[in-house]
Amino acid sequence: MTYRNKTFVSFDGDNDMHYYRLMQAWHQNDDFDFNFYNAHDINTARDSSQETSIKAQLAERMRNSKLFVLLVGERTRYLTKFVQWEIDQAISRSLPMIVVNLNARRSMDSLRCPTTAQNALAVHISFNAAIMQHAMDNWPTSHEKLSREGKFGPYYYQDDVYTRLGL
């Protein structure tokens, strides 16, 4: 049995890589309370690999994940080859989904968020270490409860949660 303790991060590799790198920097910086076990550390997918090979490596990462984070930038909704496939995989595996808006929106951004993620059981938040850590710590329990109740669709944290976190 595989031990699922990783966080799978999906993003537009051409345009939003710096946000993913910033998450890694937060994790490595002792001044930030930001902790995640990165599923992308499991194996390496090379740009020159075939699509089926890349998806096989991504599937392995997903099998070792307990959480799915989708970074939503300006072009994310148009990415069908890998990002859409990753969203579909996360949904089929019932992974708690955190949708992170890179434009500071604290709720679902229907202009940028892929349609499948709009309809999925997910919490939509802004890109910030404090709210992201809060969601990674708390959303899985909420997701499990809501899932058992047959709920789906977008959720978001009220402003008081952001205020309590100093945002």
PAZA-264713 format. One line per 5 residues: for each residue z, x, y of N, C-alpha, C. Coordinates in steps of 0.001 Angstrom, whole numbers. Each point is the difference from the previous one (the first is absolute). Last residue first. Layout:
Z X Y Z X Y Z X Y ~ ...
This chain:
7146 -4382 38883 -1422 -55 380 -276 -1099 998 ~ 4137 1374 -2630 -227 765 1221 -1438 12 469 ~ 2200 -2468 -3720 -475 1339 -383 -305 884 1210 ~ 1335 -4535 526 1087 640 -724 -363 1431 -402 ~ -3374 -2647 1934 1021 343 998 1158 737 -654
-3349 -1766 -2788 -515 1149 755 1044 478 1024 ~ 1019 -3890 -2288 4 1113 -959 -481 1272 711 ~ -162 -4073 2353 1355 526 -78 119 1144 -992 ~ -4124 -2510 600 254 1027 1010 1402 593 -90 ~ -2139 -1983 -4506 264 -533 1339 335 1145 949
-3160 604 -4395 1390 59 437 105 -542 1419 ~ -3740 -1571 -3795 269 1036 986 1471 -63 377 ~ -4229 -1878 -3791 1355 -80 537 138 1097 1039 ~ -4349 -2705 -2860 592 1022 860 1428 -341 431 ~ -2080 -1782 -4789 -411 30 1396 773 1023 802
1821 -2917 -4403 -1004 1024 274 -332 -53 1482 ~ 3651 -2103 -4282 -434 141 1394 -1059 1090 108 ~ 2762 -1675 -3905 -1403 -362 116 -548 84 1415 ~ 4432 1244 -1917 -75 -1345 585 -1441 -474 173 ~ 966 4389 -1549 571 -926 -991 -94 -1451 470
-1274 3344 3041 -966 -82 -1093 479 -974 -1082 ~ 2891 1087 3547 -1082 -883 453 -1043 -202 -1093 ~ 3485 3078 -897 541 -1349 151 -1103 -987 383 ~ -1139 4571 -196 324 -496 -1337 491 -1450 60 ~ -791 2244 4073 -1251 -274 -709 277 -605 -1372
3638 1582 2527 -532 -1252 551 -1273 -412 -728 ~ 1789 4150 -1148 911 -1059 -437 -484 -1359 499 ~ -2431 3836 1456 -140 -227 -1446 904 -1118 -540 ~ 253 1431 4714 -1055 -923 -397 -126 -189 -1513 ~ 3154 3164 2298 373 -1410 -126 -1083 -930 -532
-309 4949 828 1317 -219 -604 255 -1462 -355 ~ -3977 1316 2262 -20 630 -1332 1330 -211 -724 ~ -358 -1528 4477 -837 -801 -903 -13 598 -1409 ~ 2255 2421 3341 678 -1286 -220 -784 -846 -1003 ~ -1982 3942 1466 1080 285 -937 766 -1277 -326
-3317 -369 3246 -613 267 -1298 1073 300 -1038 ~ 1275 -542 4458 -330 -1296 -603 -666 202 -1360 ~ 1116 3955 2373 1203 -816 -225 -332 -1324 -671 ~ -3534 3102 1286 814 467 -1129 1171 -934 -289 ~ -4598 -1782 2020 1140 700 557 913 363 -1168
-4382 -3343 1025 107 1377 -498 1109 719 755 ~ -23 -5460 -962 -652 1015 835 219 1378 -610 ~ -274 -4585 -3059 868 688 953 -828 943 870 ~ 50 -4164 -4165 -853 681 974 897 549 1101 ~ 418 -1633 -5510 639 30 1303 -879 854 908
-1401 -3110 -4519 161 1309 644 785 -157 1283 ~ -2843 -2717 -4124 1410 57 363 268 1403 526 ~ -5009 -1824 503 959 504 -986 1430 -129 515 ~ -4110 -956 2499 429 -1098 -856 1059 400 -1020 ~ -1979 3147 3020 475 -1099 849 599 -1114 -839
-2177 3667 -2066 1364 331 402 582 -1087 908 ~ -4482 -433 -1311 833 -65 -1197 1454 294 333 ~ -3276 487 3436 291 -1392 -348 920 -116 -1204 ~ 211 4302 3254 -923 -524 -1011 449 -1392 -464 ~ 1229 1799 4933 518 -16 -1368 -1040 -544 -980
-635 169 4849 -85 1307 -648 378 -10 -1475 ~ 80 -3893 2967 -1255 660 371 -193 1325 -731 ~ 3982 -2758 -362 -1127 -567 -756 -1338 638 359 ~ 5226 1487 34 -1124 138 926 -1253 -450 -746 ~ 5660 -896 -664 -1344 197 -534 -1048 56 1122
4670 1520 1627 -339 -1079 -932 -1445 211 -447 ~ 2013 2799 3224 1141 -193 -895 -200 -1144 -978 ~ -3228 3815 2987 309 -1412 -271 1104 -103 -1037 ~ -2137 4192 1601 1330 -409 469 310 -1485 -198 ~ -3908 2672 -1611 -158 -362 1416 1283 -593 585
-770 1241 -4646 -29 1238 774 -153 -258 1494 ~ 2197 -2886 -4307 -1002 -54 1065 86 1256 858 ~ 1378 -1236 -5258 447 694 1199 -1127 30 1023 ~ 1899 -2651 -4717 -1201 203 800 442 532 1363 ~ 2050 -336 -5241 370 132 1406 -1272 339 758
1400 -2152 -5180 -978 534 950 559 -20 1423 ~ 1545 40 -5640 362 -449 1344 -908 691 1018 ~ -1806 -762 -4938 734 975 799 381 -618 1345 ~ -2477 -1744 -4172 1166 -611 662 854 1018 756 ~ -4391 465 -2331 1179 670 -568 1309 -545 597
-4247 -1551 1532 5 -264 -1445 1207 637 -691 ~ -628 818 4626 281 -1416 -234 89 -277 -1493 ~ -1292 4305 1286 1404 -233 374 396 -1450 -270 ~ -4523 1189 -597 844 607 -1035 1484 -268 284 ~ -3131 -1323 3254 -125 -843 -1203 887 517 -1127
-279 2642 3852 719 -1246 299 -26 -907 -1223 ~ -2577 3883 -262 1422 318 -56 859 -1237 272 ~ -4663 -382 481 328 168 -1412 1497 284 -159 ~ -1701 -113 4352 33 -1353 -576 379 51 -1480 ~ -555 4158 2117 1152 -726 546 83 -1408 -580
-3782 2731 -1262 1283 448 -528 1172 -830 526 ~ -4595 -1341 988 -132 825 -1210 1357 390 -591 ~ -744 -2555 4198 -19 -758 -1250 9 879 -1250 ~ 1061 -323 5619 -32 999 -1077 99 -696 -1355 ~ 320 -1999 4524 -1383 196 -451 -117 966 -1183
4141 -1111 2403 -498 -1227 -634 -1414 154 -557 ~ 2177 3575 2531 512 -208 -1357 -610 -1212 -684 ~ -508 2180 4609 -1115 -253 -917 437 -382 -1420 ~ 3139 953 3744 -1102 -739 614 -1087 -406 -1000 ~ 4670 1003 -2226 -574 493 1237 -1176 -860 429
4446 19 -3578 -1121 -786 514 -413 501 1373 ~ 2739 1511 -4823 -115 325 1422 -1257 -681 531 ~ 3284 -1017 -4372 -1369 -35 519 36 281 1491 ~ 3253 626 -4719 -42 -8 1462 -1462 78 426 ~ 3202 -1188 -4654 -1336 220 536 54 -139 1518
3526 1029 -4595 -215 -552 1328 -1394 370 486 ~ 1837 1569 -4063 846 -1188 72 -250 -771 1295 ~ -2906 3771 -3416 492 -464 1290 845 -1254 -133 ~ -2740 2593 -3303 1266 675 267 654 -470 1295 ~ -4273 -1596 -1393 880 -266 -1148 1384 608 197
-3426 933 3158 501 -1366 151 961 -355 -1142 ~ -2284 4119 -146 989 17 1075 657 -1373 141 ~ -3563 311 -2975 1156 730 -524 1113 50 1039 ~ -4076 -1822 1333 693 -912 -914 1229 674 -599 ~ -2883 2599 2649 760 -935 833 800 -966 -869
-2943 2908 -2168 1129 752 542 876 -891 876 ~ -3932 -1874 -1667 893 280 -1130 1233 764 482 ~ -3439 -795 3083 762 -1224 -276 943 186 -1181 ~ -2917 3545 1062 978 -180 1077 867 -1227 -282 ~ -3579 751 -2903 1015 1043 -174 1103 -153 1045
-3774 -2769 339 812 -389 -1161 1117 1002 -253 ~ -3118 973 3476 835 -1149 331 905 -397 -1171 ~ -1503 5104 295 -691 -1279 -165 978 -1134 277 ~ 672 4838 2371 161 -693 -1274 -797 -1296 -13 ~ 597 3139 3762 -1230 118 -778 95 -719 -1354
3692 289 3113 -1079 -754 628 -1265 2 -839 ~ 4736 536 -2455 -863 791 881 -1121 -879 559 ~ 5243 -708 -1948 -1357 -548 -61 -838 767 1014 ~ 4883 998 -2752 -887 239 1129 -1361 -623 -260 ~ 5469 -1121 -1602 -1238 695 -372 -882 120 1232
4660 -1342 399 -176 6 -1454 -1243 766 -437 ~ 1644 -1133 4572 351 1327 -505 -273 136 -1497 ~ -473 -4066 2567 -1172 863 111 299 1443 -407 ~ 3329 -3535 286 -818 -99 -1217 -1197 938 50 ~ 4860 478 2573 -1424 -201 210 -788 -1 -1311
5055 -1230 1745 -568 850 -1039 -1481 -316 -76 ~ 3642 -429 4312 -845 -669 -987 -540 1022 -978 ~ 3343 -751 4732 -44 576 -1330 -927 -821 -885 ~ 2294 887 5198 -1225 -539 -586 -206 676 -1348 ~ 3000 462 4378 472 -692 -1194 -1207 -700 -611
136 4536 3272 -468 -1360 -254 634 -538 -1267 ~ 668 4475 1582 387 -828 1134 -427 -1463 -169 ~ -1106 3613 -3096 1381 -453 -150 469 -885 1146 ~ -5080 753 -2044 810 334 1164 1407 -588 -146 ~ -3719 -733 -3091 435 1396 -92 957 406 1116
-1979 -4383 -158 727 186 -1250 587 1417 -91 ~ -2864 -1087 3588 1294 -685 144 868 263 -1226 ~ -4400 1527 -215 812 841 887 1376 -634 227 ~ -3203 -2443 -2451 440 1160 -781 915 906 841 ~ -2022 -3605 2173 990 -492 -961 553 1156 -833
-3559 988 2821 1217 -185 773 1121 -543 -895 ~ -4297 378 -1818 601 1330 155 1314 -88 793 ~ -2538 -3922 -364 533 359 -1320 702 1358 70 ~ -2292 -1306 3778 1177 -861 -166 682 282 -1343 ~ -4081 2190 1010 1104 566 776 1261 -867 -78
-4175 -1385 -2031 702 1040 -751 1206 527 772 ~ -3584 -3508 995 1445 -166 151 831 1021 -764 ~ -5010 -399 123 472 -261 1357 1509 16 191 ~ -2451 841 -4233 -865 587 1020 593 -108 1401 ~ 2092 -1915 -3942 63 1457 -11 -849 666 1059
2524 -4795 -467 -1353 445 308 46 1525 148 ~ 3688 -2449 -3152 -389 131 1406 -1458 428 98 ~ 4776 -1012 -3400 -1438 -239 112 -381 24 1471 ~ 4268 1695 -3463 -431 -250 1380 -1520 -95 19 ~ 4430 -389 -3641 -1439 196 110 -401 -379 1426
4744 1701 -2425 -579 -878 1005 -1475 352 118 ~ 3741 668 -4361 -841 514 1083 -404 -1088 985 ~ 2453 -56 -4405 867 286 1142 -781 436 1232 ~ -200 -1658 -5519 -646 -371 1256 954 222 1165 ~ -808 1871 -5258 1040 -286 972 -663 -228 1350
-2025 -793 -5153 -101 742 1245 1126 -409 940 ~ -200 -49 -5571 0 -837 1193 0 878 1251
